[in-house]
Amino acid sequence: MTIDFILNGEDVSLKADPLERLSDLLRERFGLSSLMSDCLAGFCGKCVVYLDGRLVNSCLVPAFKVRGSEVVSFEGFKSTDTFDAVSRAFNDAGAEFCGFCDAAVFMAAGSLLDSAERPGEDDIEETMSTVYCRCSTPSITLGAIRGAVEAKAGGKYDRAR
């Protein structure tokens, strides 16, 4: 089956098995190394991408579902203002990641910032629970996201919160 879609702002077309996992297609055909296929069941969140603006586990998306859609991977997300805000907030908070889950954590945080004007604590915790991360302290990660929320709202980041 021929599948046409937009990947990181570029029109792409390829032949693929309609049931091939989007995560496999993106890693193997496009060389997108940010996608980690750890569990292949949607539990770890390390393969997240934006599909038409929504954060999804690409290991659960069959190739035929992306026809006519827009897919943004971490590689495309890195060129956005939202990435810059998230990156600054994580740096300010001293959050460090191992490199295995950092792309997914940044993408989840970015989806939160883009989807809600001022997400609350419950929104932050729920969104970040979609990515299983052992390499950073949850309180530091959540604090960093609070900082990004404040920065987006034009407020000053209060490290004591």
C-alpha positions as CSV (number, residue, x, y, z in Angstrom):
1,M,0.0,0.0,0.0
2,T,1.2,3.5,-0.8
3,I,1.1,5.8,2.2
4,D,1.4,9.5,1.8
5,F,1.8,11.8,4.9
6,I,3.7,14.7,6.2
7,L,6.7,13.9,8.4
8,N,8.4,16.7,10.2
9,G,7.0,19.2,7.7
10,E,8.0,17.2,4.6
11,D,5.6,15.4,2.3
12,V,6.6,11.8,2.1
13,S,5.3,8.8,0.2
14,L,6.3,5.1,0.6
15,K,5.1,1.6,0.1
16,A,4.5,-0.2,3.3
17,D,2.5,-3.1,4.8
18,P,-0.6,-1.3,6.1
19,L,-0.2,-3.1,9.5
20,E,3.4,-2.2,9.9
21,R,3.9,-0.3,13.2
22,L,4.5,3.4,12.7
23,S,7.4,3.2,15.2
24,D,9.2,0.6,13.0
25,L,8.4,2.5,9.8
26,L,9.9,5.8,11.2
27,R,13.0,4.1,12.6
28,E,13.8,1.7,9.8
29,R,12.7,3.7,6.7
30,F,13.5,7.3,7.9
31,G,16.3,6.6,10.3
32,L,14.6,8.5,13.2
33,S,16.7,7.3,16.1
34,S,14.7,9.2,18.8
35,L,12.0,6.5,18.7
36,M,12.7,3.8,21.2
37,S,10.6,0.7,20.8
38,D,10.9,-0.7,24.3
39,C,7.7,-2.4,25.1
40,L,5.8,-2.5,21.8
41,A,2.6,-2.3,23.8
42,G,2.1,1.4,24.6
43,F,3.2,1.1,28.2
44,C,6.7,2.8,28.2
45,G,5.9,5.8,26.1
46,K,9.4,5.9,24.6
47,C,8.0,5.9,21.0
48,V,5.7,8.9,21.2
49,V,5.1,11.2,18.3
50,Y,2.6,13.8,17.5
51,L,-0.1,12.5,15.1
52,D,-2.2,15.4,13.8
53,G,-1.2,17.3,16.9
54,R,-2.0,14.6,19.5
55,L,0.6,12.7,21.4
56,V,0.4,9.0,20.5
57,N,2.5,5.8,21.1
58,S,3.7,5.1,17.6
59,C,4.1,1.4,18.4
60,L,0.3,1.2,18.5
61,V,-0.4,3.0,15.3
62,P,-0.6,0.9,12.1
63,A,0.9,2.5,9.0
64,F,-2.5,2.8,7.2
65,K,-3.7,5.2,10.0
66,V,-1.2,7.9,9.0
67,R,-2.4,8.3,5.4
68,G,-3.0,12.0,4.9
69,S,-1.9,12.8,8.4
70,E,0.9,14.9,9.9
71,V,3.5,13.1,12.0
72,V,6.1,15.0,14.1
73,S,8.9,13.1,15.8
74,F,11.4,14.4,18.3
75,E,13.6,15.3,15.4
76,G,10.9,17.7,14.0
77,F,9.9,18.9,17.5
78,K,13.4,20.1,18.2
79,S,12.9,23.0,15.8
80,T,9.8,24.4,17.7
81,D,9.5,27.2,20.2
82,T,7.8,24.7,22.5
83,F,10.9,22.6,22.5
84,D,13.0,25.6,23.4
85,A,10.7,26.4,26.4
86,V,10.8,22.8,27.6
87,S,14.5,22.5,27.1
88,R,15.2,25.8,29.1
89,A,12.9,24.7,31.9
90,F,14.6,21.3,32.2
91,N,18.0,22.9,32.2
92,D,16.9,25.5,34.8
93,A,15.6,22.7,37.0
94,G,18.7,20.6,36.7
95,A,16.8,17.7,35.1
96,E,19.1,15.2,33.5
97,F,18.0,12.2,31.3
98,C,19.9,9.2,30.1
99,G,19.2,9.6,26.4
100,F,16.9,6.7,26.2
101,C,13.7,8.5,27.4
102,D,14.6,12.2,27.0
103,A,13.0,12.6,23.6
104,A,9.7,11.1,24.9
105,V,9.8,13.2,28.1
106,F,10.3,16.4,26.1
107,M,7.5,15.4,23.6
108,A,5.1,14.7,26.5
109,A,5.9,18.0,28.2
110,G,5.6,19.8,24.8
111,S,2.1,18.3,24.2
112,L,1.0,19.5,27.6
113,L,2.2,23.0,26.9
114,D,0.6,23.1,23.5
115,S,-2.7,21.6,24.6
116,A,-3.6,23.7,27.7
117,E,-3.3,27.4,28.4
118,R,-2.3,26.7,32.1
119,P,-2.3,23.0,32.9
120,G,-2.8,22.2,36.5
121,E,-0.9,19.7,38.7
122,D,-3.3,16.8,37.7
123,D,-2.8,17.6,34.0
124,I,1.0,17.6,34.4
125,E,1.1,14.3,36.4
126,E,-1.4,12.6,34.0
127,T,0.5,13.6,30.9
128,M,3.9,12.8,32.3
129,S,2.7,9.3,33.4
130,T,2.5,8.4,29.8
131,V,6.4,8.1,29.7
132,Y,8.1,5.5,31.9
133,C,11.3,7.2,33.0
134,R,13.7,5.9,35.7
135,C,16.6,8.2,35.1
136,S,15.3,11.5,36.5
137,T,13.6,12.3,39.8
138,P,9.9,12.8,39.2
139,S,9.9,15.9,41.5
140,I,12.6,17.5,39.3
141,T,10.8,16.6,36.1
142,L,7.5,18.0,37.4
143,G,9.2,21.1,38.7
144,A,10.7,21.7,35.3
145,I,7.3,21.4,33.6
146,R,5.9,23.8,36.1
147,G,8.7,26.2,35.1
148,A,7.8,25.8,31.4
149,V,4.2,26.5,32.2
150,E,5.1,29.6,34.0
151,A,7.5,30.7,31.2
152,K,4.8,30.1,28.6
153,A,2.3,32.2,30.7
154,G,4.9,35.0,30.9
155,G,5.3,34.5,34.6
156,K,8.5,34.0,36.6
157,Y,9.5,30.4,37.4
158,D,9.5,29.9,41.2
159,R,11.9,27.1,42.0
160,A,10.4,26.7,45.5
161,R,7.1,25.4,44.2
